[in-house]
């Protein structure tokens, strides 16, 4: 690696910063780039300039410039960082993930929001966390101490997920405020089960990923190599631990698990069937709201600009296939009252009261359907005008995808349109699908700036079809 290559990466960072400055400075009222120390709570009132600066996050030019900066910085760090340090940051990244999940689960972001920019001492944060727990579920005081909490919070502050404003005094910053549910501390105390209701889904996605996904991904190696299971622990459906089955020896038979999920939670149920167990009801509800959070991967309301919705005839029908609680198709329903929306999925969870008027008007409905079963005719007996299948196909093997799409094709009319929304994962080398061409020093797939898609891919594949299969049987 020559110094000229390092300087090329450095120059690409400078060029991208120039691009950002021209966008923010070129507004009718020039804007500064948002400061990391300044929280931005989506549910709060903001000045016009604050709102505009936040909205620019969704500007395609801002997104591209930001990704180039992140990609180049990540590449520079990988080059110049001592391999041992880089290795330790990566292999011990699970500790940070666990701390972020704790941040969300303990409602620390909401506690610190009410404390304000001056922050709160760790002793007061500790006391507030305990007071928010139900009487019968409060932590053991010998285990959950203020001192131990301080260590967790300092990891988060060191990783820029909180701000330590004075010794042992912590406050939210722009990153932690992104996890805010918008609920008051009193609401969380009186109605803890409604934390994710009518939110943007970010906190719910953190909870889902830090809980189920974090636990089952820890078992990927044991899934690939059953001989490594001896002495492992598995998490049961109630969150406890037990010894893993499937130890290998000359006298023991290896237990077949379809996926790391099944191994970690010691179940032969598919993921959704497992979620629907009575003891997992809170997880099922959280999953529905977490799918709303996946919209953060897209340009805000981008669904509105990718298809000519306004050109559809009155009472046209959009079927949101596997749409969960319909977070994406809801955007279409709100913007285009002439379109009727039908969301199809397994039994859904509550939407809350915020959008009740849309459902009461009949413009948006939900119906239960297994996506592999024949399509149920519409009440009008007409073919749907649009099928939307978003972030569904990546969960399944190719043969399963074909079956799902064949069901839709059999229900389609001559003018029915199919919209597929999913992530693209280019090779990490130069290819036709590269995001950055070979005249740039940045990794062609944008490297660390685009890693989230690859991490999501690993979470569901090679675990792949695994996670979502309805019947789990060993291969012949």
VOGUDREN-805734 format. One record per atom (N, C-alpha, C): residue in one letter; x negated, y negated, z negated. Coordinates in steps of 0.1 Angstrom, whole numbers, plus 5000, padded with zeros to 4 digits. Layout:
REM VOGUDREN-805734
aXYZ/...
END
This chain:
REM VOGUDREN-805734
x499150125000/x500050005000/x499149885000/x499249805010/x498449685011/x499049565004/x498249465002/x498849344996/x499749275005/x499549285018/x500449225028/x501849285027/x501949415024/x503249475022/x503949425009/x503149404999/x503749344987/x504249204989/x503449124997/x503848985000/x505048985009/x505149085018/x506349085026/x507649105018/x507549195008/x508649214999/x508949084991/x507849024987/x508048894979/x508648784988/x508248785001/x508848685010/x510348715013/x510648845013/x512048875016/x512948825004/x512448834992/x513148784981/x513348634982/x512248564985/x512348414987/x513348374998/x513348445009/x514248415020/x515748445015/x515948545008/x517348575003/x517748474993/x516848424984/x517248314975/x517548184983/x516848164993/x517148045002/x518548055007/x518848175012/x520248195017/x521348175007/x521048224994/x522048204984/x522148054981/x521047984980/x521047844977/x521747764987/x521647795000/x522347725010/x523847745010/x524247865005/x525747895004/x526247824992/x525647834981/x526147764969/x526047614970/x524947564975/x524747424976/x525547364988/x525947444997/x526747395008/x528247375006/x528747404994/x530147384991/x530447234990/x531747204991/x532147064991/x531646994978/x531547074967/x530947034955/x529847134952/x528547094955/x527447194953/x527447264940/x527147394940/x527247484929/x525847534925/x525647554912/x524447634908/x524847784908/x523847864909/x524148004908/x524448044893/x525448124891/x525848154877/x524648204868/x524648154856/x523548184846/x523948314839/x522848404838/x523048534831/x523648514817/x523248414810/x523648394796/x525048344794/x525748304805/x527048254804/x528148354807/x528948404797/x529948504800/x531048444810/x531648534817/x532748504826/x533848604823/x534848564816/x535948654813/x537048644823/x537348754830/x538348744841/x539648704837/x540048734824/x541448694819/x541548554814/x540348484813/x540348354807/x540648244817/x540948124813/x541148004821/x539747954825/x539547904838/x538247854842/x538447724850/x537347644850/x537447524858/x537347564873/x537647474882/x537647504896/x536247544901/x535247474896/x533847514900/x533447654895/x533847684882/x533547814877/x534147924885/x535447894888/x536247994896/x535648014910/x535247904916/x534647914930/x533347994929/x532447954919/x531148024918/x531348174916/x532448214909/x532648354907/x533248424919/x534048354926/x534648404939/x533648424950/x532548354949/x531548364959/x530848504959/x531048574947/x530448704946/x530948794957/x532148764962/x532848844973/x532548794987/x531748694988/x531448645001/x530448735007/x530648785020/x529748885026/x528348845027/x528148715029/x526748665030/x526048665017/x526848625006/x526248634993/x525948774989/x526848864992/x526649004989/x525349064996/x525149035008/x524049075015/x522749025010/x522748885007/x521548825002/x521148884988/x522248904980/x522048964966/x521449104967/x521949184976/x521449314978/x520049324982/x519649224991/x518249224996/x517349194984/x517749104975/x516949064964/x516749184955/x517849254951/x517849364943/x517049474949/x517149504962/x516449604969/x514949584968/x514549454972/x513149424972/x512549424958/x513249374948/x512749374934/x512549514930/x513549604933/x513449744929/x512249814935/x512049774948/x510949834955/x509549784950/x509549654947/x508249604941/x507949664928/x509049684920/x508849744906/x508349884908/x508949954917/x508450094919/x507050104923/x506550004931/x505250004936/x504249964925/x504449864918/x503449804909/x503549864895/x504749914891/x504849974877/x504050094876/x503350114864/x502650234861/x503650354862/x503250454870/x504250564872/x504850614859/x504050624848/x504550674835/x505750584830/x505550454831/x506650364826/x507850384835/x507650384848/x508850404857/x509550534855/x508750644852/x509250774850/x510050764837/x509550704826/x510250704813/x511550624814/x511550514822/x512750434824/x513850514831/x513450594840/x514350674848/x514950794840/x513950874834/x514450994828/x515150964814/x514850844808/x515550814796/x516650714799/x517050704811/x518250614814/x519550664808/x519650794804/x520850834798/x521050764784/x519950724778/x520150654765/x520850524767/x520450454778/x521150324781/x522550344785/x522850454793/x524250484796/x525050514784/x524450584774/x525250614762/x525450484754/x524550394754/x524750264747/x525850184753/x525850184767/x526950104774/x528250164771/x528350304771/x529650364767/x530050324753/x529150324744/x529350284730/x529850144730/x529250054737/x529649914738/x531149904741/x531549974751/x532949974755/x533850044745/x533450154741/x534350234732/x534650174719/x533550104714/x533650034701/x534349894702/x534749854714/x535349724716/x534449604712/x533149624714/x532149524710/x532349394719/x532549414731/x532649304741/x533849214736/x534949274732/x536149194728/x535849124715/x535149194706/x534749134693/x533849014695/x532949024704/x531948914707/x532648804714/x533648834723/x534348734730/x534948634720/x535648694710/x536348614700/x535348534691/x534148594689/x533048524681/x532548404688/x532548394701/x532048284709/x530648284712/x530048184718/x528748184723/x527648184712/x528048144700/x527048154689/x526748294684/x527648384688/x527348524685/x527748564671/x527448684668/x527848744655/x526748834650/x526548824637/x525448904630/x525849054631/x524949144632/x525149284633/x526049334622/x525849274610/x526649324598/x528149294601/x528449174607/x529849144609/x530349224621/x529549254631/x529949334642/x530349474637/x529449524628/x529649654622/x530949664614/x531249564606/x532449554598/x533649554608/x533549474618/x534749454628/x535049594635/x533949664639/x534149794645/x534849884636/x534449894624/x535149984614/x536549944612/x536849814611/x538249774609/x539149804620/x538649814632/x539449844644/x539749994645/x539050074638/x539250224639/x540450254630/x541350354635/x542450394626/x541850454613/x542650444602/x542250484589/x541750624589/x542350714597/x541950854596/x540850884606/x540350784613/x539250814623/x538050724621/x537850674609/x536750584607/x535450664605/x534350604610/x533050684610/x532550704595/x531750804594/x531050834581/x530150714578/x530250644567/x529450534564/x527950574563/x527650694560/x526250744559/x525650754572/x526450774583/x525950784596/x526050654604/x527150594604/x527350464611/x527050344603/x525750304603/x525250194595/x525050074604/x524949954598/x524649834605/x523249844611/x522349904604/x520949914609/x520949994622/x521650104622/x521650194634/x522350114645/x523450044642/x524149964652/x523149864658/x522349804650/x521449704655/x520449754666/x520049884664/x519149944674/x519849964687/x521150004687/x521950024699/x522049884706/x522449784698/x522649654704/x521349594710/x520249624704/x518949564709/x518549634722/x518849764723/x518649834736/x519449754747/x520649724744/x521549664754/x521049524757/x520549444747/x520049314749/x518749314757/x517949414755/x516649434762/x516949464777/x518049534779/x518449564793/x519349464799/x519549354793/x520349234798/x521849274798/x522249354789/x523749384788/x524349314776/x523549244768/x523949154757/x522849054756/x523148954747/x522148854744/x521948844729/x520648854725/x520348834711/x519948694709/x520848614703/x520648474702/x519748434691/x519648514681/x518848504669/x518648644663/x517648664655/x517348794649/x518648854644/x519048974650/x520249054646/x521548974648/x521548874657/x522748804660/x522948824675/x524048874679/x524348914693/x525548844699/x525448814712/x526548754719/x526748814733/x527848804739/x528048844753/x527248764762/x526948824774/x526448744785/x527248774797/x526848734809/x527648754821/x527948904824/x526948984822/x527049124825/x528049194815/x527849174802/x528749244792/x530149194794/x530349064797/x531749014798/x532449074809/x531749134819/x532449204830/x533149324825/x532849384813/x533449494808/x534649464799/x534949334797/x535949284788/x537349334793/x538149384784/x539549424788/x540549314788/x540149204782/x541049084781/x541949094769/x541949204762/x542849224750/x542149154738/x543049104730/x542549044717/x542249154707/x541449114697/x541049214687/x542349264680/x543249174678/x544549214671/x545249314680/x545349294693/x545949384702/x545349524702/x543949524701/x543249654700/x543549724687/x543749644677/x544049704664/x545449764663/x546349694668/x547749734667/x548249834678/x547549824690/x547949914701/x546649964708/x545850044702/x544550084708/x544750164720/x545950234722/x546150314734/x546450234746/x546650104745/x547050024756/x545849934761/x544649964757/x543549884760/x543349854775/x543649964783/x543349954798/x544549914806/x545749904799/x546949864806/x546849724812/x547149714825/x547249574831/x545849504831/x544749584833/x543449524834/x542849554848/x541649504850/x541049534863/x540349664864/x540449744853/x539949884854/x538549904851/x537749794849/x536349814848/x535949884834/x536649844823/x536349904811/x536750054811/x537850084818/x538350224819/x537350304827/x536750244837/x535750324845/x534450344837/x534050244829/x532950264820/x533250384810/x534450384805/x534850494796/x534850624802/x535450634814/x535450764822/x534050814825/x533250724830/x531850764835/x530950794823/x531150724812/x530250744800/x530750864792/x531950904794/x532451024787/x532351144796/x533451174803/x533451304811/x532251314820/x532051214829/x530951224839/x529551244833/x529351154823/x528051164816/x527751304811/x528751364805/x528551494798/x528451604808/x529251604819/x529151714828/x527951704837/x527451574840/x526251564849/x525051614842/x525051614828/x523951654820/x523751804823/x524751874829/x524652024831/x524352054845/x523951964853/x523751994867/x522652104869/x521552094861/x520452194862/x520952334858/x521652334846/x522152464841/x523152524851/x523852434859/x524852494869/x524052554880/x523052484885/x522252534896/x521452664892/x520952664880/x520052764875/x520552824862/x521452924863/x522052984851/x521053034841/x519853064845/x518853114835/x518353004826/x518752884828/x518352774820/x519452744809/x520552824808/x521552794799/x521352834785/x520452924783/x520252974769/x519952864759/x520752864749/x520552764738/x521152624741/x521852614753/x522552494756/x523852474747/x524352354747/x525552324741/x526652284751/x527852314749/x528952274757/x529952184749/x530552094756/x531552004750/x532952064752/x533652084741/x535052144743/x535952034746/x537252064749/x538251964753/x538551864743/x538251894730/x538451794719/x537251714716/x536151734724/x534951654721/x533951714712/x534251834707/x533251904698/x532251984706/x531452054699/x530352124706/x530452274702/x529952354712/x529952504709/x528752554717/x528352674715/x527252734723/x527752764737/x526852744746/x527252764760/x527252914763/x528252954771/x528353094775/x527453104788/x527153234791/x526453254803/x524953264801/x524553294789/x523053324787/x522653434795/x521453434800/x521053534809/x520053634802/x520253754803/x519353854798/x519653984805/x518954084803/x519254214811/x520554274806/x521054234795/x522254294790/x523554204790/x523354084796/x524453984796/x524753944810/x526053924812/x526553884825/x526653734825/x526253674836/x526353524837/x527753484840/x528253394831/x529653344833/x529653254845/x530653274854/x530653184866/x531353054863/x530752944866/x531352814865/x531252744879/x532452694883/x532452634897/x531752504898/x531552434886/x530952304887/x530252274873/x529452174873/x528852124860/x529952084851/x531052024856/x532151994847/x532752114840/x532952224847/x533452344841/x532552404831/x531252394834/x530252444824/x530152364812/x530152224813/x530052134802/x531252144793/x532452154799/x533652164790/x534252304789/x533452404793/x533852544791/x535252574795/x535652534808/x536952554813/x536952614827/x537952684831/x538052734844/x539152654851/x539652554845/x540652464851/x539952364860/x540752324871/x540252214878/x540352084870/x539651984875/x539451854867/x540851794863/x541751784873/x543051724870/x543951814861/x543851944863/x544652034855/x544152014840/x542852004839/x542251984826/x542651854820/x542651744828/x543051614823/x544551624818/x545351704824/x546751714820/x547051794808/x546051854802/x546251924789/x546651824779/x547551854770/x548051764760/x547051684752/x545951754749/x544851694741/x544051594749/x544251594762/x543451504771/x544351394776/x545551374771/x546351264776/x545751134777/x544951084766/x544350954767/x543350954779/x542651064781/x541651064792/x542451054806/x543551124807/x544351114819/x544750974822/x545250904812/x545650764814/x544450674817/x543350694811/x542150614814/x541750644828/x541750764833/x541350794846/x542150714856/x543550704855/x544350624864/x543850484864/x543650424853/x543250284853/x541750264858/x540950364856/x539550364861/x539550354876/x540550424882/x540550414897/x540850274902/x541550194894/x541750054897/x540349984897/x539550024888/x538149964887/x537349984899/x537650094907/x536850124918/x536950014929/x537949934928/x538049824938/x536949724937/x536149734926/x535049644924/x533949674935/x533949794941/x533049824951/x533349754964/x534549704965/x534949644978/x535049494977/x535049424989/x535249284989/x536649264984/x536849164975/x538149134969/x539249124980/x540249204978/x541449204987/x540949235002/x539849305003/x539349345016/x540349425024/x541149505017/x542149585024/x543149505032/x543249375029/x544149285036/x543649245049/x542349255051/x541649195063/x541249305073/x541349435068/x540849545076/x541949605085/x543149555084/x544249605092/x545249495094/x545949485106/x546949375109/x548249405102/x548349405089/x549549425082/x550749345086/x550449215089/x551449125093/x552149165106/x551549245114/x552149285127/x553149395125/x553149465114/x554149565112/x555549515111/x556449595116/x557849555116/x558449555101/x559449485099/x560149485085/x560449635081/x560349665069/x560649795063/x559649905068/x558549865074/x557549965077/x557050025064/x556550155065/x556250235053/x554750265054/x554050225043/x552650265040/x552650375030/x552050485033/x551950595023/x550550595018/x550350575005/x549050574999/x548750714994/x547950795001/x547750934999/x546750954988/x547051014977/x546151034966/x545850904960/x546750814959/x546550674955/x546550644940/x546650744932/x546550724917/x547750634913/x547350524907/x548450424903/x548650324913/x548050344925/x548350254937/x547750124936/x546550114930/x545849984928/x545549914941/x545149994952/x544849924964/x546049894972/x547049984974/x548249964981/x549149854975/x548949834961/x549649734954/x549249594960/x547949574964/x547549454969/x548249424982/x548449524990/x549249515003/x550649475000/x551349544990/x552749514987/x552949374982/x551949324974/x552049184969/x551949084980/x551049114990/x550749015001/x551749025012/x552349145014/x553249165026/x554649225021/x555549135017/x556849185011/x557649265021/x557349255034/x558049325045/x557749475046/x556649515038/x556149655039/x556649735026/x557049855028/x557449945017/x556250035015/x555950055002/x554750134998/x555250264991/x554750374994/x554950494987/x553550554983/x553350564970/x552150624964/x552350774961/x551450854967/x551550994964/x550351044956/x550651124946/x549551184938/x550151274928/x549251334920/x549751414909/x550551314899/x551251374889/x552051284880/x551251164876/x551751044878/x551050924875/x551150874861/x550350774858/x550450714845/x551050574846/x551250504835/x552050384836/x551350274843/x552150194850/x551650064856/x551749954847/x552549964836/x552749844828/x553849764833/x554049644826/x555249564830/x554849454840/x553549434842/x553149314851/x553749324865/x553849444871/x554249464884/x555649534885/x556349534874/x557649604873/x558549564884/x558549434887/x559549374897/x559349444910/x558149484914/x557949544927/x558549684928/x558449754917/x559049884916/x560549884915/x561049784907/x562449764905/x563149724918/x562449654927/x563049614940/x563049724950/x562349834947/x562249944957/x561249924967/x560449814967/x559349794977/x558149884975/x558049934963/x556950024960/x557450144951/x557250264955/x557650384947/x556550484946/x556750574937/x555750684935/x556450814936/x555750914942/x556251044943/x555151144941/x555451254934/x554451364932/x554351444944/x553051464948/x552851564959/x551451614958/x551351744960/x550051814961/x549551784976/x548351734977/x547951684990/x547751795001/x547751914996/x547652035005/x548952095009/x550052045002/x551352095005/x551952015016/x553052065023/x553651995034/x554151865030/x554151765039/x554551625036/x556051625034/x556551565023/x557951555021/x558551445030/x559651475038/x560251375047/x560651245039/x560551135045/x560951005039/x562451005039/x563050925030/x564450915029/x565050865042/x564350785049/x564850725062/x564750835073/x563950945070/x563651045080/x562851005091/x562250885090/x561250835100/x559850875096/x558950875105/x557550895102/x556950775096/x555950795086/x555350675081/x554650595091/x554550465089/x553850375099/x552350375096/x551950395084/x550550395080/x550250495069/x549250575071/x548750655060/x547450595055/x547250575042/x546050525037/x545450635028/x544250675030/x543550775022/x542250715018/x542150665006/x540950585001/x540250654990/x538950674991/x538150744981/x538750874976/x539150954986/x539751084984/x538851194991/x538651165003/x537951275011/x536551315006/x535851215000/x534551244995/x534551344984/x535751374978/x535851464967/x535951614972/x536051634985/x536451764990/x535451815000/x535451955001/x534652015012/x535351985026/x534552005036/x535051965050/x536352045053/x536352175050/x537552245053/x538752195046/x538652155033/x539752105026/x540151965032/x539251885036/x539551755042/x540351785055/x539951885063/x540751915075/x542151955072/x542352035061/x543652075057/x544551955053/x543951865045/x544751745041/x545051655053/x544151645062/x544451555074/x545351625084/x545351755084/x546351825093/x547751815087/x547851805074/x549151785068/x549651645072/x548851545072/x549251415076/x549551405091/x548751475099/x548951475113/x550351535117/x550751635110/x552051705112/x553151615109/x552951515099/x553951425095/x553951295102/x552951275111/x552751145118/x553651135130/x554051015133/x554750985146/x553750945156/x554250915168/x553350865179/x552650735176/x553150655167/x552550525164/x551950515150/x551950625143/x551450625129/x549950605129/x549450515120/x548050485119/x547450555107/x546250595108/x545550655096/x544350565093/x544350515080/x543250435075/x542450515065/x541150525067/x540350605057/x539350505051/x539350495038/x538450405031/x537450495022/x536150485025/x535250565018/x533850505019/x532850565012/x531450505012/x530650575023/x529750505029/x528750555038/x527350565031/x526750675033/x525450705026/x524350725037/x523750625042/x522650645052/x521450715047/x520650765056/x519350825051/x518550715045/x517550765037/x516650665030/x515450635040/x515550675052/x514550645062/x515250575074/x514550525083/x515150455094/x515950545102/x517250505105/x518150585113/x519150485120/x520050545128/x521050465135/x521950395125/x522150455113/x523150405103/x522450315093/x521150275095/x520450195085/x521150065083/x521150015070/x521649885067/x520649775070/x519349815069/x518249725072/x517349785083/x517049705093/x516249765104/x514749765101/x513949825110/x512549855107/x511649725107/x512249615110/x511449485109/x511449435095/x512149495086/x512149455072/x511349545063/x510749495053/x509949585044/x510849655034/x512149625034/x513049685024/x513449825029/x513649915020/x514050055023/x515350045032/x515450115043/x516550105053/x517950115047/x518150195037/x519450205031/x519650115019/x518850015018/x518849905007/x518449964994/x517950084993/x517350134981/x518150114969/x517550064958/x518250054945/x519449974946/x519549874955/x520649784956/x521949864961/x521749984967/x522850054972/x522950194965/x522350204953/x522250334947/x523550384941/x524450294938/x525750334932/x526450434940/x526450414954/x527150514962/x526550654961/x525250654960/x524550784960/x524750854946/x524850774935/x525150824922/x526550884921/x527450814927/x528850864928/x528850994936/x528150994946/x528051114955/x527551234947/x526551214939/x525951324931/x526951364920/x527851274915/x528751304905/x529851394910/x530151394923/x531251474928/x530751574939/x529451564943/x528951654953/x527351644952/x526651754949/x527051894951/x528051954941/x528251894929/x529451944922/x530651954931/x530751854940/x531651854952/x533051904950/x533451994958/x534752044958/x535052094944/x533952134937/x533952184924/x534952124915/x534851984914/x535551914904/x537051914906/x537451924919/x538851904922/x539552024926/x538952134927/x539552264932/x540752294922/x541752344928/x542952384920/x542752524914/x542252614922/x542052754916/x540552774917/x540052824906/x538552844905/x538252984905/x537753034916/x537353174917/x535953194922/x535253294917/x533853314922/x533853344936/x532753304943/x532553334957/x532353484958/x532853544970/x532653684972/x531253714975/
END
